[in-house]
Amino acid sequence: MNMSAADVKRAAPSEGRATSPNASSTSSSSPKELNGSQILVRCLQAEGVKHIWGYPGGSVLYIYDALYQQDSIQHVLVRHEQAAVHAADGYARATGDVGVALVTSGPGVTNAVTGIATAYMDSIPLVIITGQVPTAAIGLDAFQECDTVGITRPVVKHNFLVKDVRDLAVTLKKAFHIARTGRPGPVVVDIPKDVSLKTTTFHYPDHVEMRSYNPVKKGHGGQIRKAVQLLLNAKRPYIYSGGGVILGEASAELRQLCDMLGFPVTNTLMGLGATPASDPKFLGMPGMHGTYEANMTMQNCDVLLAVGARFDDRVIGNPKHFASVERKIIHIDIDPSSISKRVKVDIPIVGDVKDVLQELISQIKEAQQKPDTAVISQWWSQINEWRRRECLAYRTSPDVIKPQQVVEALWEMTRGTDTYITSDVGQHQMWAAQYYRFDEPRRWINSGGLGTMGVGLPYAMGIKLAKPQSDVFCITGEGSIQMC
């Protein structure tokens, strides 16, 4: 059953507990066998986890006992399991590390589903530890039981039910490996209460090999050569980048490619900051909330390079209409299932975005041919004509402070500083994306694919814990702030 905050103490190190991050794992008096809860803590320590967000309950009591006995991992008590996962999510988005949350069985799991689905839609690496009723009670409608594996299956990259304490350590190693590699995503590890109490010898593997999971990193050389030829012969080229560039830590490579070629570039909502908003080659966001010039360039280009983007409905609208304009499309993505999912592409390249861009840059440098500057200059003349519409201009009034002005004022106050911006979902989110000019990646933290209201505040709190010296601002609305 759920417990009050007073039942779980997470304050300064107390007497009788280890004060060294590795004290519990290096002590010569450590028992040869550990219970499942202690093994879980050791695994988290081995993965370098420093913060875990959660809410206690009956099925995870032994895990909380183990957390209480160490001080290298800080537990952050939330008021709702959804906020625990959102905070871990915000932490992961800002740092690139795997975020970790801990919830109890039954309602703890179901409360966490929205947070898990939010991370899944935006490919955020999380490991969510869920409590479960004892193994003997599974399937018998026990108190606070739910089918965690079944409920979460559509909104996780993978999930595990650990029925044997001897499998716990290797399962956690697999969970972290799956969460952070390939296309990142949330992984659920469901631990029955008796497994968290049973004992076994502890060994955490250095690495895991999974025959059924081996994501491709290197792009196909032949496909990359074809892409280079298309780009160098393009008359109206365009680079369309998405959240995959941020997740793949490939912003530097994308910027280098844009500078080498001199091509226009657009970033999706999840990709803002991959190229600097201050760069003249950046045309703003594409799609229904994007700029006129970004969309007109998308519709009239002859070669489109899509990097870590998925041609979602908010960007291209109806795929049939998008496909009616003839153009050649190159699509780079770590996830093969994302390629040609909504729009048929001409040159698919499956691989890690960073690795593929590096190879693409290398081949362009070695190529004898260069882009036709005169032709590209004509293309820029057309783009600048579209820019002259100033589609984001708005009327000001001495009597009314408009939301756009507020966002622009915040940008003026914080430009060039160590600042993170979170937002909830709605029109204020679009104003923030349009009028705050992000020059760096991982500074714009919001829910894209699922569009989850209520994420802004827990995102901000998760980021502040990860980046205590940074300024963090949450742009929210009256509906969202009341939700979480």
BAROTOR-633207 format. One line per field, with one value per residue (C-alpha): x, z, y; residue in one letter; residue number from 1. Coordinates in steps of 0.25 Angstrom, whole numbers. Each point is the difference from the previous one (the first is absolute). Layout:
N
xx <- c(X;...)
zz <- c(Z;...)
yy <- c(Y;...)
resn <- c(A;...)
resi <- c(NUM;...)
//
This chain:
484
xx <- c(0;4;8;2;12;4;1;12;12;9;8;15;8;-3;8;2;-1;11;4;9;-7;7;1;-11;6;15;-2;8;-11;-11;-8;3;-15;-8;-15;-7;-2;15;4;-9;7;14;-5;-4;13;8;-8;4;-14;0;-15;-13;-14;-11;-11;0;-11;-1;6;13;2;13;5;-2;7;12;0;0;13;8;3;6;-14;-10;-14;-10;-14;-11;-15;-4;6;-2;9;11;1;-1;11;9;-4;4;13;3;-3;9;12;-1;1;-10;-11;-5;-13;-6;-15;-8;-10;-14;-4;15;2;-12;3;13;-5;-2;15;5;-8;5;14;-3;-6;13;10;5;9;-6;0;-13;0;-13;-5;-8;-8;7;2;-9;-11;2;-13;-9;-5;8;-1;6;4;-1;6;12;7;-14;-4;14;3;-5;8;13;12;1;-5;4;-7;11;-5;14;9;12;-5;-1;14;1;-14;4;12;-8;-11;11;6;-13;-4;12;4;-6;-12;-1;-13;-6;2;-8;5;-11;5;-9;0;6;11;4;2;6;15;11;15;2;7;-2;4;10;-8;-12;-2;-14;-2;-14;5;12;-3;8;9;8;-8;2;11;-6;-13;9;7;-13;-5;13;-3;-14;4;11;-9;-12;-5;-10;5;-5;4;-11;5;-8;1;10;11;-2;-1;12;9;2;-2;14;0;-13;6;12;-7;-9;12;7;-11;-7;-13;-13;-4;-12;-2;-13;-6;9;12;1;14;7;3;1;-12;9;6;-5;-1;-11;-14;-8;-9;-7;-15;-13;7;12;4;-5;14;3;-12;1;15;-5;-11;9;14;5;9;-4;9;-7;8;-6;-14;-12;-9;-11;-14;3;12;-5;-15;-7;11;-8;1;15;3;-7;13;11;13;11;0;12;-3;10;-6;5;-14;-3;-14;-1;5;-11;-10;-8;7;7;15;10;13;-2;12;-1;10;4;-2;13;8;-8;2;15;1;-8;9;12;-5;-4;14;6;-9;6;-14;-6;-13;-3;0;-7;-12;0;0;-12;-7;4;-6;-13;0;3;-12;-8;7;-5;-14;5;-10;3;-2;-11;-7;4;-8;3;-12;2;12;0;5;10;6;1;8;9;3;4;9;6;2;7;7;14;-2;-1;-15;-10;-14;-11;-15;-13;-9;-9;1;10;9;0;2;13;5;-3;5;11;13;7;14;5;-6;-7;-4;-15;-7;-14;-10;-1;-6;-10;-3;-1;-5;6;14;6;2;5;9;6;2;7;9;3;5;9;5;0;8;-9;-12;-13;-12;-14;-9;-14;-15;-11;-5;13;5;-12;2;13)
zz <- c(0;-2;11;5;-2;14;-2;-9;5;-11;7;3;3;14;10;-3;-15;-10;-5;-11;-14;-1;15;0;-12;4;15;4;9;-11;0;-11;-3;-2;-1;-12;5;3;-13;-7;8;-4;-15;0;7;-11;-10;6;4;9;1;0;1;6;10;10;1;6;-12;1;15;0;-12;9;11;-9;-5;15;3;-10;-4;-14;-7;4;1;-4;6;-9;2;-12;-8;-13;5;4;-14;-6;9;-4;-14;1;6;-11;-11;6;3;-10;11;4;9;11;7;11;2;7;-5;-5;0;1;-13;-7;5;-6;-14;-5;3;-6;-13;0;0;-10;-11;1;1;14;8;13;9;8;12;4;11;-1;9;4;-11;6;-1;-14;-8;12;1;12;8;-9;-11;-15;-12;-1;-12;-8;4;-4;-12;-10;6;3;-8;8;14;9;11;10;6;5;8;-7;-13;6;-2;-14;-3;5;-8;-12;3;1;-13;-8;6;-5;-13;-14;0;15;8;14;5;12;10;8;13;9;15;3;-10;6;13;-4;0;-10;-3;-7;-13;-10;-14;-7;-13;-6;-13;-5;-13;-2;2;-8;-5;-13;3;-13;-13;-13;-7;-14;5;5;-13;-7;10;-2;-15;1;10;-9;-12;7;-5;11;12;14;13;9;14;12;14;-4;-2;14;6;-9;5;-15;1;-3;-12;-5;1;-7;-11;-2;0;-10;-10;3;-1;8;12;9;13;5;14;6;-8;4;4;-9;-9;6;-2;-2;-12;-13;-6;10;-5;13;2;-11;1;5;10;-8;-8;-14;-6;7;-6;-14;-1;4;-11;-11;3;-10;10;14;11;12;12;12;-3;-3;-9;10;-2;6;-9;-14;2;-10;-6;-13;-2;5;-10;-12;-1;-7;8;4;14;8;14;11;13;10;0;-13;3;-1;-14;-11;11;-4;-12;-11;0;-12;8;14;9;13;11;11;-4;5;-7;-13;0;3;-12;-9;4;-3;-14;-4;4;-9;-12;-11;-3;8;1;-11;7;-11;0;16;0;-9;10;12;-8;0;14;4;-7;8;13;-3;4;14;4;15;1;9;4;14;9;12;7;-2;2;-10;3;-12;7;13;-7;-8;13;7;-12;1;15;-1;-14;1;14;5;-1;-2;-4;3;-5;2;-12;-7;-7;10;-4;-15;4;8;-12;-10;8;9;-9;4;-4;8;0;13;4;-4;8;-4;-3;-15;-5;11;3;15;9;13;-3;1;15;2;-12;6;14;-6;-8;12;7;-11;-3;13;-5;-12;-1;-3;-5;-1;-10;3;-1;10;-4;0;13;7;-5;6)
yy <- c(0;14;7;14;9;-2;-15;2;9;5;11;2;-12;-6;-7;-15;1;0;14;-4;-2;-14;-3;-11;-7;1;-4;-12;-4;-1;-13;-10;0;12;1;5;15;1;-6;10;12;-6;-1;15;4;-8;8;13;4;12;3;-8;5;-8;-2;-12;-11;-14;-7;8;1;-8;8;12;-6;-3;15;5;-8;8;14;0;0;11;-4;12;-2;5;2;-9;-11;7;12;-10;-5;14;5;-12;3;15;-4;-10;11;10;-9;-11;-10;-11;5;-9;-1;-9;-3;-10;-11;2;15;4;-6;5;14;-1;-4;14;4;-13;2;15;-5;-11;9;9;-11;4;-10;-4;-13;-1;-9;-5;-8;-13;-9;-13;-9;-11;11;5;-3;-2;14;3;13;11;-9;4;-6;9;-7;0;14;7;-9;10;12;-6;-4;-12;-6;-11;-8;-5;-13;-5;8;-6;6;14;6;-4;4;14;0;-3;11;11;-5;0;13;8;-7;0;9;3;-3;-4;-14;-5;-10;-7;-6;-8;2;-13;1;13;-8;-13;-1;-5;3;14;1;12;-3;10;-1;-8;-6;-2;-8;6;14;6;14;4;12;1;5;-8;6;-1;7;11;2;1;10;9;0;4;11;6;0;6;13;3;-8;0;-7;-4;-5;-5;-5;-11;10;4;-14;-5;12;4;15;3;-9;6;14;-4;-6;13;9;-9;0;13;-6;5;-8;-2;-7;-6;3;-11;4;15;4;-11;12;14;8;12;-7;7;-14;-4;3;-4;-11;-8;-4;5;9;3;12;3;-1;-13;-6;6;-5;-14;0;6;-7;-10;-8;-2;-5;-5;-3;-6;4;-8;8;1;5;14;2;-5;-1;-10;-9;-1;15;0;-11;8;9;-7;0;-10;-3;-5;-5;-3;-7;-10;-7;-7;-1;16;0;0;-1;12;5;-9;4;-2;-2;-6;-1;-8;4;8;15;5;-11;1;16;-2;-9;9;12;-8;-4;14;5;-11;3;7;7;11;6;10;13;8;-10;0;15;1;-10;9;12;-7;-4;14;4;-9;5;15;-4;0;-10;1;15;4;13;6;9;9;-6;-15;-9;-11;-14;2;12;-8;-11;10;8;-13;-3;14;-2;-14;0;-5;-5;-15;-1;-11;2;-10;2;-7;-3;10;13;5;-11;5;14;-5;-8;11;12;-5;-2;-12;0;-13;-14;-6;13;-1;-11;-3;-11;-1;-13;-3;15;-3;12;1;-4;14;1;-14;2;13;-7;-12;9;9;-12;-4;14;7;12;2;9;-7;6;-7;7;-6;3;0;-13;-7;5;-6;-14;-4)
resn <- c(M;N;M;S;A;A;D;V;K;R;A;A;P;S;E;G;R;A;T;S;P;N;A;S;S;T;S;S;S;S;P;K;E;L;N;G;S;Q;I;L;V;R;C;L;Q;A;E;G;V;K;H;I;W;G;Y;P;G;G;S;V;L;Y;I;Y;D;A;L;Y;Q;Q;D;S;I;Q;H;V;L;V;R;H;E;Q;A;A;V;H;A;A;D;G;Y;A;R;A;T;G;D;V;G;V;A;L;V;T;S;G;P;G;V;T;N;A;V;T;G;I;A;T;A;Y;M;D;S;I;P;L;V;I;I;T;G;Q;V;P;T;A;A;I;G;L;D;A;F;Q;E;C;D;T;V;G;I;T;R;P;V;V;K;H;N;F;L;V;K;D;V;R;D;L;A;V;T;L;K;K;A;F;H;I;A;R;T;G;R;P;G;P;V;V;V;D;I;P;K;D;V;S;L;K;T;T;T;F;H;Y;P;D;H;V;E;M;R;S;Y;N;P;V;K;K;G;H;G;G;Q;I;R;K;A;V;Q;L;L;L;N;A;K;R;P;Y;I;Y;S;G;G;G;V;I;L;G;E;A;S;A;E;L;R;Q;L;C;D;M;L;G;F;P;V;T;N;T;L;M;G;L;G;A;T;P;A;S;D;P;K;F;L;G;M;P;G;M;H;G;T;Y;E;A;N;M;T;M;Q;N;C;D;V;L;L;A;V;G;A;R;F;D;D;R;V;I;G;N;P;K;H;F;A;S;V;E;R;K;I;I;H;I;D;I;D;P;S;S;I;S;K;R;V;K;V;D;I;P;I;V;G;D;V;K;D;V;L;Q;E;L;I;S;Q;I;K;E;A;Q;Q;K;P;D;T;A;V;I;S;Q;W;W;S;Q;I;N;E;W;R;R;R;E;C;L;A;Y;R;T;S;P;D;V;I;K;P;Q;Q;V;V;E;A;L;W;E;M;T;R;G;T;D;T;Y;I;T;S;D;V;G;Q;H;Q;M;W;A;A;Q;Y;Y;R;F;D;E;P;R;R;W;I;N;S;G;G;L;G;T;M;G;V;G;L;P;Y;A;M;G;I;K;L;A;K;P;Q;S;D;V;F;C;I;T;G;E;G;S;I;Q;M;C)
resi <- c(1;2;3;4;5;6;7;8;9;10;11;12;13;14;15;16;17;18;19;20;21;22;23;24;25;26;27;28;29;30;31;32;33;34;35;36;37;38;39;40;41;42;43;44;45;46;47;48;49;50;51;52;53;54;55;56;57;58;59;60;61;62;63;64;65;66;67;68;69;70;71;72;73;74;75;76;77;78;79;80;81;82;83;84;85;86;87;88;89;90;91;92;93;94;95;96;97;98;99;100;101;102;103;104;105;106;107;108;109;110;111;112;113;114;115;116;117;118;119;120;121;122;123;124;125;126;127;128;129;130;131;132;133;134;135;136;137;138;139;140;141;142;143;144;145;146;147;148;149;150;151;152;153;154;155;156;157;158;159;160;161;162;163;164;165;166;167;168;169;170;171;172;173;174;175;176;177;178;179;180;181;182;183;184;185;186;187;188;189;190;191;192;193;194;195;196;197;198;199;200;201;202;203;204;205;206;207;208;209;210;211;212;213;214;215;216;217;218;219;220;221;222;223;224;225;226;227;228;229;230;231;232;233;234;235;236;237;238;239;240;241;242;243;244;245;246;247;248;249;250;251;252;253;254;255;256;257;258;259;260;261;262;263;264;265;266;267;268;269;270;271;272;273;274;275;276;277;278;279;280;281;282;283;284;285;286;287;288;289;290;291;292;293;294;295;296;297;298;299;300;301;302;303;304;305;306;307;308;309;310;311;312;313;314;315;316;317;318;319;320;321;322;323;324;325;326;327;328;329;330;331;332;333;334;335;336;337;338;339;340;341;342;343;344;345;346;347;348;349;350;351;352;353;354;355;356;357;358;359;360;361;362;363;364;365;366;367;368;369;370;371;372;373;374;375;376;377;378;379;380;381;382;383;384;385;386;387;388;389;390;391;392;393;394;395;396;397;398;399;400;401;402;403;404;405;406;407;408;409;410;411;412;413;414;415;416;417;418;419;420;421;422;423;424;425;426;427;428;429;430;431;432;433;434;435;436;437;438;439;440;441;442;443;444;445;446;447;448;449;450;451;452;453;454;455;456;457;458;459;460;461;462;463;464;465;466;467;468;469;470;471;472;473;474;475;476;477;478;479;480;481;482;483;484)
//
